[in-house]
Amino acid sequence: MRKLIQAVVLILVFYLILKIGIPALGSFMHHGTWPVVPTNLMRIYVFFIITGVLLYLTFNEESAKELGKPIKEIYGSPEKGGLRMIVIAVIALFGGYVTYQNVKPSFEAPVELRSIHPAPPSSVEMWGKPYNLLTLTNPFREDKANFEKNVREGGIVYFKNCFYCHGDKLDGKGHYYSGLSPLPANFVDVGTIAQLQESFLFWRIGTGGPGLPKEGAPWRSAMPIWQHFLSEEEIWKAILFLYDYTGHSPRTFG
């Protein structure tokens, strides 16, 4: 029984680290935010946690027998039929509860209205220097001689960093999209980048989820602060690729 309790405690501790510890650390590093581990990643991590704990606690035959002893007693002893039925019922009810929580519809209104495209600030500081978003333009858009080269390089940046969430078709359905709230932007949709100026994308990509103003709440975008990982040129080229691939044209200053 001791080994079984040890396994449950270890799994629970690692789960709480993922569920609460990592977001708490992110909140400490970036005040005012509460980053979350996407649901799909949580499932993967929990699977490896359970597998790792079981491997650790069954590293030899003696440990394996000790871990499996209480399970064998419950399911293999005729005199413990009542306890066995209780355990089976608890496991079935827990599985049903988890399944229901994953599929149940939600009719609750958000805590407050959320703007999908919140108004950007007039200026922003990134890479240690200020940018005037009211007049900022993509420096690579007018470089007609190297346009295709810059688009291709922007595509490389996108597929190395962005497609995991936004998808290989830029439709917002990447590997991790179902575990995120709000869902990643669908760039193919005419309601996203086709309605925006390139300076807006530059600000949103560079500052990520933590850069959202209050009207971007109550859900915080999971997008990283890409200025910490990409250069200014890489972000501009990635934006160039987004518009070229989708066939949209950015809004211009009026």
C-alpha atoms as an extended CHARMM CRD file, in Angstrom:
* protein
*
       254  EXT
         1         1  MET       CA              0.0000000000        0.0000000000        0.0000000000  PROA      1               0.0000000000
         2         2  ARG       CA              2.9100000000        2.3470000000        0.7410000000  PROA      2               0.0000000000
         3         3  LYS       CA              4.1630000000        2.1800000000       -2.8520000000  PROA      3               0.0000000000
         4         4  LEU       CA              0.7040000000        2.8360000000       -4.2500000000  PROA      4               0.0000000000
         5         5  ILE       CA              0.2350000000        5.8860000000       -2.0100000000  PROA      5               0.0000000000
         6         6  GLN       CA              3.6990000000        7.1020000000       -3.0020000000  PROA      6               0.0000000000
         7         7  ALA       CA              2.7980000000        6.7880000000       -6.6930000000  PROA      7               0.0000000000
         8         8  VAL       CA             -0.4540000000        8.7490000000       -6.2390000000  PROA      8               0.0000000000
         9         9  VAL       CA              1.3010000000       11.4990000000       -4.2490000000  PROA      9               0.0000000000
        10        10  LEU       CA              4.1040000000       11.8720000000       -6.8070000000  PROA      10              0.0000000000
        11        11  ILE       CA              1.6800000000       12.0720000000       -9.7190000000  PROA      11              0.0000000000
        12        12  LEU       CA             -0.4440000000       14.6290000000       -7.8510000000  PROA      12              0.0000000000
        13        13  VAL       CA              2.5840000000       16.7770000000       -6.9620000000  PROA      13              0.0000000000
        14        14  PHE       CA              3.8570000000       16.8700000000      -10.5530000000  PROA      14              0.0000000000
        15        15  TYR       CA              0.3450000000       17.6350000000      -11.8150000000  PROA      15              0.0000000000
        16        16  LEU       CA              0.0210000000       20.5860000000       -9.4220000000  PROA      16              0.0000000000
        17        17  ILE       CA              3.4100000000       21.8810000000      -10.5640000000  PROA      17              0.0000000000
        18        18  LEU       CA              2.1270000000       21.9160000000      -14.1530000000  PROA      18              0.0000000000
        19        19  LYS       CA             -1.3250000000       23.2410000000      -13.3150000000  PROA      19              0.0000000000
        20        20  ILE       CA             -0.4260000000       25.8730000000      -10.7140000000  PROA      20              0.0000000000
        21        21  GLY       CA              3.3380000000       26.0940000000      -10.3090000000  PROA      21              0.0000000000
        22        22  ILE       CA              4.2560000000       27.0040000000      -13.8880000000  PROA      22              0.0000000000
        23        23  PRO       CA              1.4860000000       29.6490000000      -14.2500000000  PROA      23              0.0000000000
        24        24  ALA       CA              2.4630000000       31.0910000000      -10.8480000000  PROA      24              0.0000000000
        25        25  LEU       CA              6.0860000000       31.3410000000      -11.9750000000  PROA      25              0.0000000000
        26        26  GLY       CA              4.9740000000       33.0150000000      -15.2160000000  PROA      26              0.0000000000
        27        27  SER       CA              2.8280000000       35.4700000000      -13.2560000000  PROA      27              0.0000000000
        28        28  PHE       CA              5.7930000000       36.2770000000      -11.0110000000  PROA      28              0.0000000000
        29        29  MET       CA              7.9880000000       36.9710000000      -14.0500000000  PROA      29              0.0000000000
        30        30  HSD       CA              5.2870000000       38.9660000000      -15.8840000000  PROA      30              0.0000000000
        31        31  HSD       CA              3.0010000000       40.6630000000      -13.3850000000  PROA      31              0.0000000000
        32        32  GLY       CA             -0.6490000000       40.9170000000      -14.3190000000  PROA      32              0.0000000000
        33        33  THR       CA             -0.6590000000       37.7210000000      -16.3880000000  PROA      33              0.0000000000
        34        34  TRP       CA             -1.5100000000       34.1130000000      -15.5740000000  PROA      34              0.0000000000
        35        35  PRO       CA             -0.1060000000       31.9200000000      -18.3760000000  PROA      35              0.0000000000
        36        36  VAL       CA             -1.4980000000       28.4240000000      -18.6850000000  PROA      36              0.0000000000
        37        37  VAL       CA             -0.1860000000       25.1640000000      -20.0790000000  PROA      37              0.0000000000
        38        38  PRO       CA             -2.3730000000       24.2490000000      -23.0960000000  PROA      38              0.0000000000
        39        39  THR       CA             -4.7490000000       21.3310000000      -22.4990000000  PROA      39              0.0000000000
        40        40  ASN       CA             -3.1510000000       19.1600000000      -25.1810000000  PROA      40              0.0000000000
        41        41  LEU       CA              0.2830000000       19.6670000000      -23.6390000000  PROA      41              0.0000000000
        42        42  MET       CA             -1.0970000000       18.9390000000      -20.1820000000  PROA      42              0.0000000000
        43        43  ARG       CA             -2.3540000000       15.5700000000      -21.4090000000  PROA      43              0.0000000000
        44        44  ILE       CA              1.0150000000       14.7420000000      -22.9370000000  PROA      44              0.0000000000
        45        45  TYR       CA              2.9190000000       15.8060000000      -19.8300000000  PROA      45              0.0000000000
        46        46  VAL       CA              0.5760000000       13.9190000000      -17.4920000000  PROA      46              0.0000000000
        47        47  PHE       CA              0.9940000000       10.7910000000      -19.6150000000  PROA      47              0.0000000000
        48        48  PHE       CA              4.7810000000       10.9890000000      -19.3080000000  PROA      48              0.0000000000
        49        49  ILE       CA              4.5220000000       11.8000000000      -15.5870000000  PROA      49              0.0000000000
        50        50  ILE       CA              2.4070000000        8.7130000000      -14.9150000000  PROA      50              0.0000000000
        51        51  THR       CA              4.6690000000        6.5650000000      -17.0780000000  PROA      51              0.0000000000
        52        52  GLY       CA              7.8130000000        7.9230000000      -15.4090000000  PROA      52              0.0000000000
        53        53  VAL       CA              6.4800000000        7.4570000000      -11.8830000000  PROA      53              0.0000000000
        54        54  LEU       CA              5.4230000000        3.8830000000      -12.5960000000  PROA      54              0.0000000000
        55        55  LEU       CA              8.7990000000        3.0760000000      -14.1380000000  PROA      55              0.0000000000
        56        56  TYR       CA             10.5600000000        4.6120000000      -11.1450000000  PROA      56              0.0000000000
        57        57  LEU       CA              8.4800000000        2.6540000000       -8.6220000000  PROA      57              0.0000000000
        58        58  THR       CA              8.7800000000       -0.6460000000      -10.4990000000  PROA      58              0.0000000000
        59        59  PHE       CA             12.5050000000       -0.5860000000      -11.2340000000  PROA      59              0.0000000000
        60        60  ASN       CA             12.8740000000       -4.1360000000       -9.8810000000  PROA      60              0.0000000000
        61        61  GLU       CA             10.6300000000       -7.1570000000       -9.3740000000  PROA      61              0.0000000000
        62        62  GLU       CA             10.2680000000       -6.6030000000       -5.6270000000  PROA      62              0.0000000000
        63        63  SER       CA              9.0800000000       -3.0030000000       -6.0670000000  PROA      63              0.0000000000
        64        64  ALA       CA              6.6940000000       -4.0130000000       -8.8330000000  PROA      64              0.0000000000
        65        65  LYS       CA              5.1140000000       -6.6870000000       -6.6190000000  PROA      65              0.0000000000
        66        66  GLU       CA              4.7810000000       -4.2260000000       -3.7270000000  PROA      66              0.0000000000
        67        67  LEU       CA              3.0910000000       -1.6440000000       -5.9370000000  PROA      67              0.0000000000
        68        68  GLY       CA              0.6730000000       -4.1660000000       -7.4280000000  PROA      68              0.0000000000
        69        69  LYS       CA             -0.0980000000       -5.9810000000       -4.1740000000  PROA      69              0.0000000000
        70        70  PRO       CA             -3.0530000000       -3.8050000000       -3.0070000000  PROA      70              0.0000000000
        71        71  ILE       CA             -4.5080000000       -3.8160000000       -6.5180000000  PROA      71              0.0000000000
        72        72  LYS       CA             -4.2090000000       -7.5950000000       -6.7150000000  PROA      72              0.0000000000
        73        73  GLU       CA             -5.8150000000       -7.9930000000       -3.2980000000  PROA      73              0.0000000000
        74        74  ILE       CA             -8.8250000000       -5.8210000000       -4.2320000000  PROA      74              0.0000000000
        75        75  TYR       CA             -9.4640000000       -7.4470000000       -7.6030000000  PROA      75              0.0000000000
        76        76  GLY       CA             -8.3480000000      -10.9730000000       -6.7530000000  PROA      76              0.0000000000
        77        77  SER       CA             -9.7850000000      -11.6320000000       -3.2940000000  PROA      77              0.0000000000
        78        78  PRO       CA            -13.3520000000      -13.0120000000       -3.2630000000  PROA      78              0.0000000000
        79        79  GLU       CA            -13.9490000000      -11.6880000000        0.2540000000  PROA      79              0.0000000000
        80        80  LYS       CA            -13.3610000000       -8.0990000000       -0.9030000000  PROA      80              0.0000000000
        81        81  GLY       CA            -16.1770000000       -8.0440000000       -3.4290000000  PROA      81              0.0000000000
        82        82  GLY       CA            -17.8570000000       -5.0430000000       -1.8150000000  PROA      82              0.0000000000
        83        83  LEU       CA            -14.7050000000       -2.9410000000       -1.8360000000  PROA      83              0.0000000000
        84        84  ARG       CA            -14.0230000000       -4.0370000000       -5.4130000000  PROA      84              0.0000000000
        85        85  MET       CA            -17.4340000000       -2.8060000000       -6.5570000000  PROA      85              0.0000000000
        86        86  ILE       CA            -16.8860000000        0.5330000000       -4.7920000000  PROA      86              0.0000000000
        87        87  VAL       CA            -13.4920000000        1.0060000000       -6.4920000000  PROA      87              0.0000000000
        88        88  ILE       CA            -14.9310000000        0.1390000000       -9.9100000000  PROA      88              0.0000000000
        89        89  ALA       CA            -17.8420000000        2.5410000000       -9.3640000000  PROA      89              0.0000000000
        90        90  VAL       CA            -15.5140000000        5.3810000000       -8.2810000000  PROA      90              0.0000000000
        91        91  ILE       CA            -13.2680000000        4.8800000000      -11.3240000000  PROA      91              0.0000000000
        92        92  ALA       CA            -16.2940000000        4.7800000000      -13.6610000000  PROA      92              0.0000000000
        93        93  LEU       CA            -17.8240000000        7.8990000000      -12.1130000000  PROA      93              0.0000000000
        94        94  PHE       CA            -14.5140000000        9.7720000000      -12.2800000000  PROA      94              0.0000000000
        95        95  GLY       CA            -14.0980000000        8.8370000000      -15.9610000000  PROA      95              0.0000000000
        96        96  GLY       CA            -17.6450000000        9.9590000000      -16.6790000000  PROA      96              0.0000000000
        97        97  TYR       CA            -17.0960000000       13.2530000000      -14.8540000000  PROA      97              0.0000000000
        98        98  VAL       CA            -13.9030000000       14.0120000000      -16.8110000000  PROA      98              0.0000000000
        99        99  THR       CA            -15.6260000000       13.1700000000      -20.1010000000  PROA      99              0.0000000000
       100       100  TYR       CA            -18.6280000000       15.3440000000      -19.2510000000  PROA      100             0.0000000000
       101       101  GLN       CA            -16.4270000000       18.3040000000      -18.3180000000  PROA      101             0.0000000000
       102       102  ASN       CA            -14.7030000000       18.0570000000      -21.7080000000  PROA      102             0.0000000000
       103       103  VAL       CA            -17.8740000000       17.9520000000      -23.7990000000  PROA      103             0.0000000000
       104       104  LYS       CA            -20.4560000000       19.9760000000      -21.8620000000  PROA      104             0.0000000000
       105       105  PRO       CA            -21.5900000000       23.2210000000      -23.5530000000  PROA      105             0.0000000000
       106       106  SER       CA            -21.1310000000       26.5200000000      -21.7670000000  PROA      106             0.0000000000
       107       107  PHE       CA            -23.9290000000       29.0700000000      -21.7610000000  PROA      107             0.0000000000
       108       108  GLU       CA            -22.2770000000       31.5260000000      -19.4120000000  PROA      108             0.0000000000
       109       109  ALA       CA            -21.4860000000       34.9750000000      -20.7400000000  PROA      109             0.0000000000
       110       110  PRO       CA            -17.8970000000       36.1590000000      -20.3700000000  PROA      110             0.0000000000
       111       111  VAL       CA            -17.0370000000       38.0920000000      -17.2430000000  PROA      111             0.0000000000
       112       112  GLU       CA            -16.6570000000       41.2040000000      -19.3840000000  PROA      112             0.0000000000
       113       113  LEU       CA            -16.7930000000       41.9750000000      -23.0700000000  PROA      113             0.0000000000
       114       114  ARG       CA            -13.5830000000       41.1580000000      -24.8630000000  PROA      114             0.0000000000
       115       115  SER       CA            -12.2920000000       42.9910000000      -27.8980000000  PROA      115             0.0000000000
       116       116  ILE       CA            -10.8390000000       40.5710000000      -30.4430000000  PROA      116             0.0000000000
       117       117  HSD       CA             -8.7670000000       43.3570000000      -31.9790000000  PROA      117             0.0000000000
       118       118  PRO       CA             -8.0670000000       45.7270000000      -29.0640000000  PROA      118             0.0000000000
       119       119  ALA       CA             -6.9200000000       49.2190000000      -29.9190000000  PROA      119             0.0000000000
       120       120  PRO       CA             -3.1280000000       49.3950000000      -30.0220000000  PROA      120             0.0000000000
       121       121  PRO       CA             -1.2160000000       52.0950000000      -28.1680000000  PROA      121             0.0000000000
       122       122  SER       CA              0.0610000000       55.0280000000      -30.1830000000  PROA      122             0.0000000000
       123       123  SER       CA              3.6270000000       53.9840000000      -29.4590000000  PROA      123             0.0000000000
       124       124  VAL       CA              5.4350000000       50.9730000000      -28.0570000000  PROA      124             0.0000000000
       125       125  GLU       CA              8.9660000000       50.1520000000      -26.9570000000  PROA      125             0.0000000000
       126       126  MET       CA             10.5240000000       46.9490000000      -28.2530000000  PROA      126             0.0000000000
       127       127  TRP       CA             14.1240000000       45.8170000000      -28.5570000000  PROA      127             0.0000000000
       128       128  GLY       CA             15.0280000000       48.7770000000      -26.3710000000  PROA      128             0.0000000000
       129       129  LYS       CA             13.7710000000       51.4650000000      -28.7640000000  PROA      129             0.0000000000
       130       130  PRO       CA             10.4410000000       53.2750000000      -29.3200000000  PROA      130             0.0000000000
       131       131  TYR       CA              8.1300000000       52.7800000000      -32.3130000000  PROA      131             0.0000000000
       132       132  ASN       CA              5.3790000000       55.1720000000      -33.4030000000  PROA      132             0.0000000000
       133       133  LEU       CA              2.5540000000       52.7990000000      -34.3840000000  PROA      133             0.0000000000
       134       134  LEU       CA              0.5710000000       55.6230000000      -35.9600000000  PROA      134             0.0000000000
       135       135  THR       CA              3.0790000000       56.0130000000      -38.7710000000  PROA      135             0.0000000000
       136       136  LEU       CA              4.9770000000       52.7120000000      -38.7060000000  PROA      136             0.0000000000
       137       137  THR       CA              5.0910000000       50.7460000000      -41.9840000000  PROA      137             0.0000000000
       138       138  ASN       CA              6.6440000000       47.4810000000      -43.0960000000  PROA      138             0.0000000000
       139       139  PRO       CA             10.1320000000       48.3680000000      -44.4300000000  PROA      139             0.0000000000
       140       140  PHE       CA             10.1790000000       45.2670000000      -46.6660000000  PROA      140             0.0000000000
       141       141  ARG       CA              6.8740000000       45.8850000000      -48.4830000000  PROA      141             0.0000000000
       142       142  GLU       CA              8.3180000000       48.4260000000      -50.9100000000  PROA      142             0.0000000000
       143       143  ASP       CA             11.4110000000       46.3550000000      -51.6540000000  PROA      143             0.0000000000
       144       144  LYS       CA              9.9830000000       44.9630000000      -54.9040000000  PROA      144             0.0000000000
       145       145  ALA       CA             13.3230000000       43.5940000000      -56.1160000000  PROA      145             0.0000000000
       146       146  ASN       CA             13.6160000000       41.2570000000      -53.1120000000  PROA      146             0.0000000000
       147       147  PHE       CA              9.9050000000       40.7900000000      -52.3760000000  PROA      147             0.0000000000
       148       148  GLU       CA              9.7410000000       37.0450000000      -53.1140000000  PROA      148             0.0000000000
       149       149  LYS       CA             12.9690000000       36.4200000000      -51.1920000000  PROA      149             0.0000000000
       150       150  ASN       CA             11.6430000000       38.3130000000      -48.1610000000  PROA      150             0.0000000000
       151       151  VAL       CA              8.3070000000       36.4610000000      -48.3130000000  PROA      151             0.0000000000
       152       152  ARG       CA             10.1330000000       33.1270000000      -48.4650000000  PROA      152             0.0000000000
       153       153  GLU       CA             12.2800000000       34.0650000000      -45.4600000000  PROA      153             0.0000000000
       154       154  GLY       CA              9.1330000000       35.1770000000      -43.6320000000  PROA      154             0.0000000000
       155       155  GLY       CA              7.6010000000       31.7850000000      -44.3590000000  PROA      155             0.0000000000
       156       156  ILE       CA             10.6090000000       30.0840000000      -42.7940000000  PROA      156             0.0000000000
       157       157  VAL       CA             10.1560000000       32.2130000000      -39.6600000000  PROA      157             0.0000000000
       158       158  TYR       CA              6.4390000000       31.3080000000      -39.5590000000  PROA      158             0.0000000000
       159       159  PHE       CA              6.9160000000       27.5630000000      -39.9210000000  PROA      159             0.0000000000
       160       160  LYS       CA              9.7060000000       27.4980000000      -37.3610000000  PROA      160             0.0000000000
       161       161  ASN       CA              7.7750000000       29.4170000000      -34.7300000000  PROA      161             0.0000000000
       162       162  CYS       CA              4.0980000000       30.1080000000      -35.4550000000  PROA      162             0.0000000000
       163       163  PHE       CA              2.4320000000       27.2080000000      -37.2500000000  PROA      163             0.0000000000
       164       164  TYR       CA              2.2280000000       25.0540000000      -34.1010000000  PROA      164             0.0000000000
       165       165  CYS       CA             -0.7190000000       27.2230000000      -33.0340000000  PROA      165             0.0000000000
       166       166  HSD       CA             -1.8300000000       29.0210000000      -36.2060000000  PROA      166             0.0000000000
       167       167  GLY       CA             -1.5840000000       25.9620000000      -38.4770000000  PROA      167             0.0000000000
       168       168  ASP       CA              0.2190000000       25.0350000000      -41.6720000000  PROA      168             0.0000000000
       169       169  LYS       CA             -2.7000000000       26.5010000000      -43.6530000000  PROA      169             0.0000000000
       170       170  LEU       CA             -2.7630000000       29.6720000000      -41.5060000000  PROA      170             0.0000000000
       171       171  ASP       CA             -6.3420000000       28.8190000000      -40.5010000000  PROA      171             0.0000000000
       172       172  GLY       CA             -5.7170000000       28.8960000000      -36.7400000000  PROA      172             0.0000000000
       173       173  LYS       CA             -5.8030000000       25.1040000000      -36.4090000000  PROA      173             0.0000000000
       174       174  GLY       CA             -2.2760000000       24.1470000000      -35.4350000000  PROA      174             0.0000000000
       175       175  HSD       CA             -1.2220000000       21.2720000000      -33.2010000000  PROA      175             0.0000000000
       176       176  TYR       CA             -2.0930000000       23.0910000000      -29.9730000000  PROA      176             0.0000000000
       177       177  TYR       CA             -5.0940000000       25.2010000000      -31.0400000000  PROA      177             0.0000000000
       178       178  SER       CA             -7.7900000000       23.1600000000      -29.2610000000  PROA      178             0.0000000000
       179       179  GLY       CA             -6.1280000000       23.6560000000      -25.8880000000  PROA      179             0.0000000000
       180       180  LEU       CA             -5.9650000000       27.4460000000      -26.1350000000  PROA      180             0.0000000000
       181       181  SER       CA             -8.4620000000       30.1270000000      -25.1150000000  PROA      181             0.0000000000
       182       182  PRO       CA             -8.8750000000       32.3240000000      -27.0360000000  PROA      182             0.0000000000
       183       183  LEU       CA             -8.2030000000       30.2190000000      -30.1040000000  PROA      183             0.0000000000
       184       184  PRO       CA             -5.3000000000       31.2520000000      -32.3470000000  PROA      184             0.0000000000
       185       185  ALA       CA             -6.1410000000       33.7730000000      -35.0460000000  PROA      185             0.0000000000
       186       186  ASN       CA             -7.3400000000       32.4440000000      -38.3990000000  PROA      186             0.0000000000
       187       187  PHE       CA             -5.3460000000       34.5400000000      -40.8560000000  PROA      187             0.0000000000
       188       188  VAL       CA             -7.3130000000       33.2250000000      -43.8430000000  PROA      188             0.0000000000
       189       189  ASP       CA            -10.5300000000       34.7250000000      -42.4660000000  PROA      189             0.0000000000
       190       190  VAL       CA            -11.3200000000       38.1750000000      -43.8610000000  PROA      190             0.0000000000
       191       191  GLY       CA            -12.1360000000       39.3420000000      -40.3430000000  PROA      191             0.0000000000
       192       192  THR       CA             -8.5490000000       39.1620000000      -39.1000000000  PROA      192             0.0000000000
       193       193  ILE       CA             -5.4440000000       40.5350000000      -40.7920000000  PROA      193             0.0000000000
       194       194  ALA       CA             -7.4030000000       41.8500000000      -43.7840000000  PROA      194             0.0000000000
       195       195  GLN       CA             -8.9370000000       44.3840000000      -41.3760000000  PROA      195             0.0000000000
       196       196  LEU       CA             -5.6500000000       45.3810000000      -39.7710000000  PROA      196             0.0000000000
       197       197  GLN       CA             -2.6410000000       47.5230000000      -40.4980000000  PROA      197             0.0000000000
       198       198  GLU       CA              0.7620000000       45.8950000000      -40.5130000000  PROA      198             0.0000000000
       199       199  SER       CA              1.8180000000       48.0490000000      -37.5710000000  PROA      199             0.0000000000
       200       200  PHE       CA             -0.9510000000       46.3730000000      -35.5200000000  PROA      200             0.0000000000
       201       201  LEU       CA              0.4450000000       42.9110000000      -36.2980000000  PROA      201             0.0000000000
       202       202  PHE       CA              3.9490000000       44.1490000000      -35.5250000000  PROA      202             0.0000000000
       203       203  TRP       CA              2.7720000000       45.3070000000      -32.0800000000  PROA      203             0.0000000000
       204       204  ARG       CA              0.6890000000       42.1850000000      -31.3300000000  PROA      204             0.0000000000
       205       205  ILE       CA              3.4260000000       39.7500000000      -32.3820000000  PROA      205             0.0000000000
       206       206  GLY       CA              6.2270000000       41.6650000000      -30.6960000000  PROA      206             0.0000000000
       207       207  THR       CA              4.4740000000       42.0920000000      -27.3300000000  PROA      207             0.0000000000
       208       208  GLY       CA              2.4680000000       38.8300000000      -27.3620000000  PROA      208             0.0000000000
       209       209  GLY       CA             -0.2650000000       37.9810000000      -24.8750000000  PROA      209             0.0000000000
       210       210  PRO       CA              1.2470000000       39.9710000000      -21.9720000000  PROA      210             0.0000000000
       211       211  GLY       CA              1.1190000000       43.0990000000      -24.1620000000  PROA      211             0.0000000000
       212       212  LEU       CA             -2.6830000000       43.0420000000      -24.4430000000  PROA      212             0.0000000000
       213       213  PRO       CA             -4.5380000000       46.0130000000      -22.9180000000  PROA      213             0.0000000000
       214       214  LYS       CA             -7.3850000000       45.5630000000      -20.4490000000  PROA      214             0.0000000000
       215       215  GLU       CA            -10.0400000000       45.1750000000      -23.1550000000  PROA      215             0.0000000000
       216       216  GLY       CA             -8.2000000000       42.0400000000      -24.3120000000  PROA      216             0.0000000000
       217       217  ALA       CA             -9.4090000000       40.3560000000      -21.0920000000  PROA      217             0.0000000000
       218       218  PRO       CA            -10.7780000000       38.2200000000      -19.5260000000  PROA      218             0.0000000000
       219       219  TRP       CA             -8.8990000000       35.6350000000      -21.5920000000  PROA      219             0.0000000000
       220       220  ARG       CA             -5.2310000000       36.2890000000      -22.1250000000  PROA      220             0.0000000000
       221       221  SER       CA             -3.6680000000       35.2440000000      -25.3910000000  PROA      221             0.0000000000
       222       222  ALA       CA             -1.1050000000       32.4560000000      -25.0160000000  PROA      222             0.0000000000
       223       223  MET       CA              1.1140000000       34.0260000000      -27.6890000000  PROA      223             0.0000000000
       224       224  PRO       CA              4.7130000000       34.5120000000      -26.4890000000  PROA      224             0.0000000000
       225       225  ILE       CA              6.4650000000       37.8670000000      -26.4540000000  PROA      225             0.0000000000
       226       226  TRP       CA              8.1740000000       37.2730000000      -29.7760000000  PROA      226             0.0000000000
       227       227  GLN       CA             10.5590000000       40.2260000000      -29.4720000000  PROA      227             0.0000000000
       228       228  HSD       CA             12.3760000000       38.0110000000      -26.9410000000  PROA      228             0.0000000000
       229       229  PHE       CA             12.9620000000       35.3420000000      -29.5990000000  PROA      229             0.0000000000
       230       230  LEU       CA             12.8150000000       37.0360000000      -33.0120000000  PROA      230             0.0000000000
       231       231  SER       CA             14.4490000000       40.0820000000      -34.5180000000  PROA      231             0.0000000000
       232       232  GLU       CA             12.5520000000       43.0930000000      -35.8590000000  PROA      232             0.0000000000
       233       233  GLU       CA             13.3920000000       42.0150000000      -39.4150000000  PROA      233             0.0000000000
       234       234  GLU       CA             12.1070000000       38.4750000000      -38.8570000000  PROA      234             0.0000000000
       235       235  ILE       CA              8.7520000000       39.7330000000      -37.5710000000  PROA      235             0.0000000000
       236       236  TRP       CA              8.3050000000       42.1240000000      -40.4990000000  PROA      236             0.0000000000
       237       237  LYS       CA              9.1140000000       39.3570000000      -42.9800000000  PROA      237             0.0000000000
       238       238  ALA       CA              6.7250000000       36.9620000000      -41.2400000000  PROA      238             0.0000000000
       239       239  ILE       CA              3.9750000000       39.6040000000      -41.5670000000  PROA      239             0.0000000000
       240       240  LEU       CA              4.8340000000       39.9610000000      -45.2460000000  PROA      240             0.0000000000
       241       241  PHE       CA              4.4220000000       36.1890000000      -45.6260000000  PROA      241             0.0000000000
       242       242  LEU       CA              1.0240000000       36.1900000000      -43.8440000000  PROA      242             0.0000000000
       243       243  TYR       CA             -0.4740000000       38.6550000000      -46.2970000000  PROA      243             0.0000000000
       244       244  ASP       CA              1.1430000000       37.0990000000      -49.3550000000  PROA      244             0.0000000000
       245       245  TYR       CA              0.0100000000       33.5520000000      -48.4770000000  PROA      245             0.0000000000
       246       246  THR       CA             -3.5900000000       34.5190000000      -47.6600000000  PROA      246             0.0000000000
       247       247  GLY       CA             -3.9550000000       36.9160000000      -50.5790000000  PROA      247             0.0000000000
       248       248  HSD       CA             -5.0830000000       39.7120000000      -48.2650000000  PROA      248             0.0000000000
       249       249  SER       CA             -3.8400000000       43.2660000000      -48.4250000000  PROA      249             0.0000000000
       250       250  PRO       CA             -3.0990000000       45.1760000000      -45.2290000000  PROA      250             0.0000000000
       251       251  ARG       CA             -5.1670000000       48.2190000000      -44.3720000000  PROA      251             0.0000000000
       252       252  THR       CA             -3.3540000000       51.4610000000      -44.9760000000  PROA      252             0.0000000000
       253       253  PHE       CA             -3.3570000000       54.6550000000      -42.9950000000  PROA      253             0.0000000000
       254       254  GLY       CA             -6.3200000000       56.8160000000      -43.9410000000  PROA      254             0.0000000000
